[in-house]
Amino acid sequence: MMQRDGVPPAPSQPSGAFRSSASQTTFPDDLPIASVRMVAYQVSRQRIAGIPLARLILFLLGAFAMLGLMAPPPGRWMIPLVSLLLIVAFLSAMGALRRQSYVRFVERSLSPYPPQALAQPAKVPIYASGLLGVQGRQRHFAGAPGFYRTFPTREHAVMCQVRPRRWLTIAGWPEDEVGLWYTFFRPEECNAIRAGVIHFDRLERPALAIDYRTQPLPDARGRQRKAEPRVLYLAFLTEADRATVLSDLAVDSPALAPITASH
Protein backbone atom coordinates (compact mmCIF):
# COMPACT_ATOMS: atom_id res chain seq x y z
CA MET A 1 0.00 0.00 0.00
CA MET A 2 1.10 3.56 -0.55
CA GLN A 3 0.61 4.93 2.96
CA ARG A 4 2.43 3.34 5.90
CA ASP A 5 3.40 4.50 9.35
CA GLY A 6 6.85 4.72 10.84
CA VAL A 7 10.23 5.89 9.59
CA PRO A 8 12.34 3.49 7.48
CA PRO A 9 16.04 3.03 8.32
CA ALA A 10 18.61 5.21 6.58
CA PRO A 11 20.20 3.34 3.63
CA SER A 12 22.90 3.95 0.99
CA GLN A 13 22.95 3.77 -2.82
CA PRO A 14 24.85 5.10 -5.87
CA SER A 15 24.93 8.68 -6.99
CA GLY A 16 22.33 10.32 -9.23
CA ALA A 17 22.57 11.75 -12.71
CA PHE A 18 21.63 15.42 -12.40
CA ARG A 19 22.98 18.41 -10.57
CA SER A 20 20.20 19.67 -8.32
CA SER A 21 19.49 20.96 -4.83
CA ALA A 22 19.28 17.37 -3.54
CA SER A 23 22.19 18.05 -1.17
CA GLN A 24 20.00 20.45 0.80
CA THR A 25 19.45 19.22 4.36
CA THR A 26 16.95 21.71 5.78
CA PHE A 27 13.27 21.68 4.91
CA PRO A 28 12.14 24.31 2.40
CA ASP A 29 10.41 27.44 3.69
CA ASP A 30 6.63 27.49 3.96
CA LEU A 31 4.83 28.75 0.89
CA PRO A 32 3.28 32.22 1.15
CA ILE A 33 -0.49 32.42 1.62
CA ALA A 34 -0.98 34.39 -1.57
CA SER A 35 -3.65 32.63 -3.64
CA VAL A 36 -7.34 31.81 -3.34
CA ARG A 37 -6.53 28.10 -3.09
CA MET A 38 -3.98 28.59 -0.31
CA VAL A 39 -6.39 30.87 1.56
CA ALA A 40 -9.08 28.17 1.27
CA TYR A 41 -6.57 25.63 2.57
CA GLN A 42 -5.80 27.80 5.59
CA VAL A 43 -9.53 28.28 6.22
CA SER A 44 -9.96 24.51 6.23
CA ARG A 45 -7.14 23.90 8.73
CA GLN A 46 -6.55 26.95 10.93
CA ARG A 47 -8.47 27.26 14.18
CA ILE A 48 -9.60 29.96 16.57
CA ALA A 49 -10.04 28.79 20.18
CA GLY A 50 -9.86 25.22 18.88
CA ILE A 51 -12.69 25.73 16.36
CA PRO A 52 -11.87 25.36 12.63
CA LEU A 53 -12.27 28.60 10.67
CA ALA A 54 -14.49 26.85 8.12
CA ARG A 55 -16.90 25.85 10.88
CA LEU A 56 -16.91 29.39 12.27
CA ILE A 57 -17.78 30.77 8.83
CA LEU A 58 -20.70 28.34 8.55
CA PHE A 59 -21.84 29.28 12.05
CA LEU A 60 -21.79 32.99 11.22
CA LEU A 61 -23.75 32.43 8.02
CA GLY A 62 -26.28 30.37 9.95
CA ALA A 63 -26.57 33.04 12.64
CA PHE A 64 -27.05 35.68 9.95
CA ALA A 65 -29.90 33.60 8.52
CA MET A 66 -31.55 33.29 11.94
CA LEU A 67 -31.31 37.04 12.52
CA GLY A 68 -32.84 37.59 9.11
CA LEU A 69 -35.99 35.82 10.25
CA MET A 70 -36.59 38.74 12.61
CA ALA A 71 -36.19 41.37 9.89
CA PRO A 72 -39.21 43.02 8.27
CA PRO A 73 -40.29 41.77 4.80
CA PRO A 74 -38.79 41.25 2.29
CA GLY A 75 -35.60 40.78 4.33
CA ARG A 76 -37.35 38.12 6.41
CA TRP A 77 -37.10 35.65 3.54
CA MET A 78 -34.34 37.20 1.41
CA ILE A 79 -31.67 37.17 4.12
CA PRO A 80 -32.15 33.45 5.01
CA LEU A 81 -32.27 32.57 1.32
CA VAL A 82 -29.04 34.43 0.54
CA SER A 83 -27.41 32.89 3.61
CA LEU A 84 -28.46 29.40 2.51
CA LEU A 85 -27.06 29.99 -0.99
CA LEU A 86 -23.77 31.22 0.50
CA ILE A 87 -23.55 28.13 2.71
CA VAL A 88 -24.14 25.82 -0.25
CA ALA A 89 -21.61 27.71 -2.40
CA PHE A 90 -19.02 27.69 0.40
CA LEU A 91 -19.38 23.94 1.02
CA SER A 92 -19.29 23.17 -2.71
CA ALA A 93 -16.19 25.30 -3.33
CA MET A 94 -14.31 23.91 -0.33
CA GLY A 95 -15.21 20.35 -1.31
CA ALA A 96 -14.02 20.87 -4.89
CA LEU A 97 -10.74 22.45 -3.77
CA ARG A 98 -10.13 19.68 -1.25
CA ARG A 99 -10.55 17.03 -3.96
CA GLN A 100 -7.86 18.89 -5.94
CA SER A 101 -5.59 19.05 -2.86
CA TYR A 102 -5.96 22.86 -3.01
CA VAL A 103 -3.58 23.13 -5.98
CA ARG A 104 -3.95 23.85 -9.71
CA PHE A 105 -1.95 21.32 -11.69
CA VAL A 106 -1.55 21.86 -15.43
CA GLU A 107 -0.13 18.98 -17.47
CA ARG A 108 2.83 19.65 -19.79
CA SER A 109 4.52 17.18 -22.12
CA LEU A 110 8.12 16.11 -21.46
CA SER A 111 10.60 13.87 -23.21
CA PRO A 112 11.48 10.56 -21.51
CA TYR A 113 14.26 10.67 -18.92
CA PRO A 114 16.99 7.98 -18.74
CA PRO A 115 16.77 5.71 -15.67
CA GLN A 116 19.23 6.77 -12.99
CA ALA A 117 18.98 5.87 -9.30
CA LEU A 118 18.99 8.71 -6.80
CA ALA A 119 22.12 9.06 -4.70
CA GLN A 120 22.08 7.95 -1.09
CA PRO A 121 21.42 9.55 1.27
CA ALA A 122 20.38 12.34 -1.12
CA LYS A 123 17.01 14.04 -0.66
CA VAL A 124 15.27 16.22 -3.24
CA PRO A 125 13.37 19.20 -1.78
CA ILE A 126 9.70 19.32 -2.75
CA TYR A 127 6.31 20.75 -1.79
CA ALA A 128 3.84 17.89 -1.41
CA SER A 129 0.06 18.06 -1.76
CA GLY A 130 -2.06 15.03 -0.99
CA LEU A 131 -2.65 12.43 1.71
CA LEU A 132 0.11 12.06 4.32
CA GLY A 133 0.12 10.01 7.48
CA VAL A 134 1.84 9.21 10.77
CA GLN A 135 1.04 6.85 13.65
CA GLY A 136 -2.22 5.63 12.17
CA ARG A 137 -3.49 9.13 11.32
CA GLN A 138 -3.98 10.50 7.81
CA ARG A 139 -4.49 14.10 6.73
CA HIS A 140 -4.67 16.02 3.45
CA PHE A 141 -1.96 18.67 3.16
CA ALA A 142 -1.28 21.27 0.48
CA GLY A 143 2.17 22.64 -0.34
CA ALA A 144 3.78 20.93 2.66
CA PRO A 145 7.58 21.48 2.56
CA GLY A 146 9.51 18.24 2.49
CA PHE A 147 11.85 15.85 0.68
CA TYR A 148 11.65 12.97 -1.75
CA ARG A 149 14.07 10.08 -1.33
CA THR A 150 14.48 6.41 -2.25
CA PHE A 151 15.72 3.51 -0.13
CA PRO A 152 17.84 0.48 -1.24
CA THR A 153 14.63 -1.57 -1.41
CA ARG A 154 13.49 0.96 -4.08
CA GLU A 155 10.69 2.09 -1.82
CA HIS A 156 10.11 5.81 -2.36
CA ALA A 157 9.36 8.21 0.46
CA VAL A 158 7.99 11.72 0.78
CA MET A 159 8.74 13.25 4.19
CA CYS A 160 7.20 16.60 5.08
CA GLN A 161 7.44 18.98 8.01
CA VAL A 162 4.32 20.79 9.19
CA ARG A 163 5.30 23.82 11.25
CA PRO A 164 3.16 25.81 13.70
CA ARG A 165 1.81 28.69 11.63
CA ARG A 166 -0.40 31.58 12.63
CA TRP A 167 -2.73 33.36 10.23
CA LEU A 168 -4.76 36.54 10.64
CA THR A 169 -3.02 36.99 14.02
CA ILE A 170 -5.56 34.98 16.03
CA ALA A 171 -5.86 31.79 13.95
CA GLY A 172 -3.42 28.96 14.60
CA TRP A 173 -2.52 25.54 13.23
CA PRO A 174 -3.80 22.43 15.10
CA GLU A 175 -1.11 21.38 17.56
CA ASP A 176 -1.68 17.67 16.89
CA GLU A 177 -0.71 18.17 13.24
CA VAL A 178 2.61 19.92 13.88
CA GLY A 179 5.57 17.68 13.11
CA LEU A 180 6.67 15.17 10.46
CA TRP A 181 4.23 13.47 8.07
CA TYR A 182 5.05 10.77 5.52
CA THR A 183 4.04 8.82 2.46
CA PHE A 184 5.86 5.67 1.34
CA PHE A 185 5.15 3.91 -1.94
CA ARG A 186 6.50 1.15 -4.12
CA PRO A 187 6.69 1.15 -7.95
CA GLU A 188 3.89 -1.41 -8.34
CA GLU A 189 1.49 0.95 -6.56
CA CYS A 190 1.87 3.70 -9.18
CA ASN A 191 -0.63 3.82 -12.04
CA ALA A 192 0.75 6.87 -13.85
CA ILE A 193 3.26 9.71 -13.54
CA ARG A 194 2.19 13.00 -15.14
CA ALA A 195 4.46 15.99 -15.65
CA GLY A 196 3.30 19.58 -15.51
CA VAL A 197 3.36 22.71 -13.39
CA ILE A 198 1.66 23.72 -10.17
CA HIS A 199 0.52 27.30 -9.75
CA PHE A 200 0.83 28.98 -6.36
CA ASP A 201 -0.83 32.28 -7.25
CA ARG A 202 1.62 33.94 -9.69
CA LEU A 203 4.36 31.50 -8.74
CA GLU A 204 4.70 28.53 -11.11
CA ARG A 205 6.80 25.50 -10.20
CA PRO A 206 7.71 22.35 -12.18
CA ALA A 207 5.69 19.47 -10.82
CA LEU A 208 4.69 15.82 -11.02
CA ALA A 209 1.33 14.21 -10.35
CA ILE A 210 1.69 10.61 -9.16
CA ASP A 211 -1.49 8.54 -9.56
CA TYR A 212 -1.43 5.65 -7.11
CA ARG A 213 -3.51 3.20 -5.14
CA THR A 214 -3.64 3.47 -1.37
CA GLN A 215 -4.94 1.05 1.23
CA PRO A 216 -7.22 3.03 3.59
CA LEU A 217 -7.25 2.44 7.32
CA PRO A 218 -9.66 -0.26 8.60
CA ASP A 219 -13.19 0.82 9.48
CA ALA A 220 -14.56 1.12 13.02
CA ARG A 221 -15.05 -2.67 13.19
CA GLY A 222 -11.52 -3.40 12.07
CA ARG A 223 -12.54 -4.54 8.59
CA GLN A 224 -10.11 -3.79 5.77
CA ARG A 225 -11.50 -1.50 3.06
CA LYS A 226 -10.78 -1.57 -0.66
CA ALA A 227 -7.77 0.26 -2.07
CA GLU A 228 -8.61 3.76 -3.30
CA PRO A 229 -7.14 5.75 -6.23
CA ARG A 230 -5.41 8.94 -5.13
CA VAL A 231 -3.06 11.60 -6.46
CA LEU A 232 0.12 12.94 -4.87
CA TYR A 233 1.35 16.27 -6.27
CA LEU A 234 5.04 17.15 -5.97
CA ALA A 235 6.18 20.70 -6.77
CA PHE A 236 9.93 21.24 -7.24
CA LEU A 237 12.26 24.15 -6.65
CA THR A 238 14.02 23.62 -9.99
CA GLU A 239 13.67 21.74 -13.28
CA ALA A 240 16.82 19.81 -12.35
CA ASP A 241 15.16 18.51 -9.19
CA ARG A 242 12.19 17.23 -11.18
CA ALA A 243 14.54 15.58 -13.70
CA THR A 244 16.35 13.83 -10.84
CA VAL A 245 13.12 12.40 -9.44
CA LEU A 246 11.81 11.40 -12.89
CA SER A 247 15.02 9.51 -13.63
CA ASP A 248 14.87 7.80 -10.24
CA LEU A 249 11.25 6.73 -10.81
CA ALA A 250 12.20 5.45 -14.28
CA VAL A 251 14.59 2.91 -12.69
CA ASP A 252 11.61 0.97 -11.33
CA SER A 253 8.82 1.98 -13.71
CA PRO A 254 10.20 2.27 -17.25
CA ALA A 255 6.68 1.95 -18.65
CA LEU A 256 5.71 5.13 -16.77
CA ALA A 257 8.93 7.00 -17.59
CA PRO A 258 7.93 8.45 -21.00
CA ILE A 259 5.87 11.46 -19.98
CA THR A 260 3.54 12.26 -22.85
CA ALA A 261 0.88 14.35 -21.13
CA SER A 262 -0.81 16.92 -23.34
CA HIS A 263 -0.86 20.68 -22.65
PEPE-V508973 format. One line per field, one symbol per residue. phi: phi as a letter, one per 30 degrees, with the letter a starting at -180 (. if undefined). psi: psi as a letter, one per 20 degrees, with the letter a starting at -180 (. if undefined). A space follows every 50 residues. Layout:
BEGIN
phi=???
psi=???
END
This chain:
BEGIN
phi=.dcbcjcdddcbadddccdacdddccdddddddbbeddddddedcdbbhi ceeddddddddddddddddcdddddecddddddddddddddddddddddc hibcccdbdbddcddadddccdbcdbccbldbbahicbbcbbiddabcab cedidcbbcbcccdbcbhiccbdeddcdkcbbbbbcedcccabcclbccc hddcbdbbccdbcbcddeddciddcddcdbbcccccdbdddddddddddd ecbddcdddbddd
psi=qgpqrroqqpaqrrrahqpakiipiqqqqqqqnkrgghghgghhhqqpki pqhghhghgghghhgghhhiqqqjhhhgghgggghhgggghgghgghghj kkqoppqpqqqqqqpoqqqplqppproqpbpqrpliqpqpqpkppbqprp rhijpqqopqooqppqpkgiqrqphiipbpqqppqqhiiphqopqbqppn cippqqrqooprpqorqqahjjpprqqqprpppopqhrhhgghggghghh hhmhhigookqq.
END
